[in-house]
């Protein structure tokens, strides 16, 4: 099925072709070494965090439950892109079905939004623990932790669900939202109508929203506006709320009587602050370069887009393992036990 429009052929493909890292195709086999190593570290690190928190009952506290949520999200984010990217590097397997492409788009953007929501919940946890310590156990109960995690997940689904629908069904925003509220993300897996595209080749390593939108025939302004709005709601508002919580935390810490108490209290926030910077800085840099860095070479665009999905899953377990005494001691205990067995 094809039609001629503005001297360009618009197609309705059943699949797309991902190029991997455009401009660096000759280096794909070498690039696979650091990417596969980073993916392995991310999987092992986050699986270890989940296992340690599960077996160590002293870690059954709100902060570590949120950490487990982060570990699951990081596993989803890295696994939704890396196996396909490694397939492209090793076997040239760049073909991806239309449904799989929209599913990948949904998972990436949805769980990045969920991760931001979890960081916001963790900031709230630190605020209550430091500013209202007597109420921490009554406010941050296991039920409340679960509700906050579910709220972050629901927000991600509601924010990102319309994006693949708008591309796939080519509907106005208000109709897309109405349909999405009734039938949810099902259209991500069930294609109701094939859209028209200028080409089936995506110059990217995964189905990133804007990379797919630029291929569509027709006006993509609605998608651009919606994507920018979601970026503002997630990146700007969440970071502002987290900053506000830490301003109140620092005011409380300054009021403590001794320097030792101040350092000890701030130490409980160190891992969280590092994780926030690890998450927000790469995604902000990647977004700014993607929107405004038109002179930046395409390989840099794609590499940055992959790094912001890989860096948090790699560094979050390392940061928490190094800075959290209970996790560090439990890991050392496991390593000593294995050494004795050998």
N, C-alpha and C positions, 0 to 999 in steps of 0.2 A: 504494500500500500504506500503510495507516494503521491505528492502533489508538488507543483511548481509554484514558488512564491518568491518574489523579489530576486529572480534569477538563481535562487538556491533550491536544491531539492530537499524537501522535508520528508523524513522517513518515520515509520512507526516500527522501530526494531523490537525484537523479542528479548534482546540482550544488549549489553554494553561491552566495550573493550577498554579495560583499565591499562594504562601505559606503565604503571610503576612510578619511577622517578624520571619525568620527562627530561631529556637532554643528557641523562646519565645511563642510558640503556646498556652501553658497553661495559659499565662497571657494576651491573646488577649482581653478578655472582660474588664480587668482592664486598658489596654493600650488605649482602645477606649475612656475612659473618658478624658484624656488630649488631645488626638488627635482631638476628636469631639469639645472640648472646643476651641482649637487653630483654628480649621477650622471656627467655628462660629465667633470668634474674627476677623479673616482675612476677611470673607465675610462682616460682619457689618462695619468694619473699612474702607475697600476700597469702599464699597457702599456709606458710609457717605462722604468720600472725594469727590466722583463723584457728589453727591447731593449738597454739599456745594459749590463747584466750579461752578456748573451749575446755582445756584440761586444767588450767590454773584458776581455781575458784576465787582467789583473791582479786582476780582481774574482772570478776563479774560485776562491773560498775558501769555507770552511764558512759563515761569517756571511752572505755574499751569496747562497749557495744557499738558506739558510733564508729570506732576504729575498724571494727569488723565490717560494718556497712561500707566504709571506704574501701576496704580490701576487696569485697565482693564487686563493688562498682568498678574498681581498677581492673579486676580480672575480666569483667564484661567488656570494658573499653578496649583493653589490649587484645583480647581474643576476637573481638569483632572485626579487627583490621589486620593484625599481624599474620595469622595463618594465610590469608589471601595474598598479602604482600610477599611473604616468603615463597608462596606458590608461583608468583610472577617472577621473582628473582631466580628461583631454581629451575622451573619448568616452562616459563613463559605462559603460564595459565592465567591470562588477563581477562578471559571471558567471564562475565557475571550476568545472570539472568535479571530481567527487569524487576521482578518481585524481590529477589535477593538484594538487589541494589537499594531499593526503597527500605527494606528491612534493615540493612546495614546503616543507611542514613538515619533511620529512626533510633537505632540502638546508640549510635555515636552521640548524636545531639541530645537525645533524651537523658542518657546516663551522665553526660557532662553537666547537664542542668541539675540532675539529682545530686551529683557530687557537690555542687555549689550549695545546694540546700542542706546537705549534711554538714558542711563546714559552718553554715549559719547556725544549725542546731548545736554544734560543738561549742561555738562562741557563746550561745545562750547557756549551755552547761557550765562553762568556765565562769560566766558572769554570776550565775547563781551560787556556784561553789565558793567564789571569793567574796562577792559583795553581800550574799545572804547565806553564809555557811550553815546556820542552824536550820534553814528550810530546805537545804539541798536534797536530803534523802526523802522528804515529803513531796517536793515538787518534781524532781527527776526520778520518778519511780520507773520500774521496768515497763509498765503500761504506757507511761508518758513517752519514754524513749521509743517504744514501738510506734506510737502514734506520730511522733515527729519524723521518724523514718518513712512511714507510710505517706505522710503529708508531702515530704520531699519527692517521693516516687510519683505520687499523683500529680504534683505540679509539673514534673518533667514530662509526663505523658500528655497532660493537657496543653502545655506550651508547645511541644514539638510535634504532637500528632498531626496537626493541620498542615505542616510543611510538606510531607510526602503526598498528602491528599491534594493539596493545591497544585502540585506538579503533575500528579498522575491523572486527576480528574479534570484539571483546567477549569476549576470553578471559582467564582468570586469568594472573597474571604468569609463573608457572613454565611453563605451557603455551606462552605467547607466546615465552619464551626458547628453549624446545626447538625450536619451529617455526622461529624465526629462525635458530638455529644450523644448521639443516638447509637452509633454502631462502633465507636471506638477505633483502635488502630487496625481493625481487620482488613481494611483496604490496602494496608501495607503488604499483605500476603495474597490478597485476592484482587487481581487487576480487573476493574470494571470497564475501563476504556483505555486503549493505548494512546499515549500522547504523541505528538509529532516533534521530531528532533532534526537538527541540521546535520548531525553526524552521530554515529554510535560510539565514537572514540572519546573517552574521558581522559584528559591529560592530568591524571592524578592517580594516586595509589589506592584510593578508596572513594566511595560515593559520597563525597562532601556536598553539602547542600548547594552552595553557589557554583561549584564545578559542574553540577548537573543542570542547574537553572540556565547557565550561559549557553547550553546546547539547545534549549527549547526554541521552537519557532513561535513568535508572537511576543506580546508585551509581558515582561517579567518584573515590572515595577512593584506589583503587589508582593511578590516573593521577596524582593529586595527590602521593601519597607517592613514586612513582617519579620524577616531575619534580623534586621537592625533593631527592631523593637524588642525582640526576644533577647538579643544581646544586651540591650540597655537594661531590661528588667532583671536579667540574671547577673551579668557582670557588674553593672554599676550599683544597682539597688542592694544586692547581696553584700558587696564589698563595703558599701556605706553603712549597712546595718552592723556588719562585723566590726568595722572601725569604731562605730558608736559604742558597741559593747566593750571594746578594749579601752576606749577613753575612760569609761566608768570604772573599769577594772584598775587602770593605772591610778586613777584618783583615789581609789580605795587603798591600793598598795602604798602610795605616798604617805597616807595617813597612819601606816603601821609604825610601831614604836622603835624598832631596831632595824639596822641594815640587814642583819641575818634573816629576819622574818620577811623583809621585802624580797630578798634574793630567792628565798625558798618558795614564796608565793609566785613570783614571776617564773621560776623554774617549771612550775606545773603548766604554764602556758607556752613554754618555749617550743615544744614539739608541734603544738597546734599552729603557732605563728609560722614556723618553718614550712609546714604542710600547706598552709594558705598561700604563702609566697610561691611555693613550688607549683601550685595549681594555677593561680591567677596570672602570674607574670608571663609564662609561655603562651597561655591562651590569649592574653591581651596583645602581646607582641605579634603573634601569628595573625590575629584578627586585623590589627592596624596595617600590617604589611599587605595582607590580602586585599583590604579595602582601598588603601592609598599608596601602597608601594608598587606603582606600575613599572618603575624602572628596575625593580628587583628581578633577577633571573628566575624563570620557572622552577628550576631545581631547588632553589632556596625556599620558595613558597611551599613546595611539597614536603621537603625535609622538615621545615618548621611545623607544618600541619601534623606530621607523624610524631615529631618530638613531643608536642603538647599532649598527645595521647599516650606516650611511652614514659616520659619523665616522671609524672606523678606516681604511676604504678611501680616504678623502680625505686624512687627515693623515699616514698612514704613509709614502707616497711623499715628501711635503713634508719631513717630519722627516729621513728618510734622505738626501734630496737636499741639504738644507741642512747637515746635520751630518757627512756623509761626504765627505771630500776627493776621493776617486777618482771618485765618482758626480758630484759637483759640477763637477769639472774636465772630465769627459767630456761633460756636458751643455753646458757653456760652449763646449767645442770644437765640438760639433755645431751650436750656435747661430751661432758665428762662421763656420763653413763655409757654412751656409745663407745668411747675410748676404752673404758674398763672392759666392756664386753669383748672388744676386739683383742 
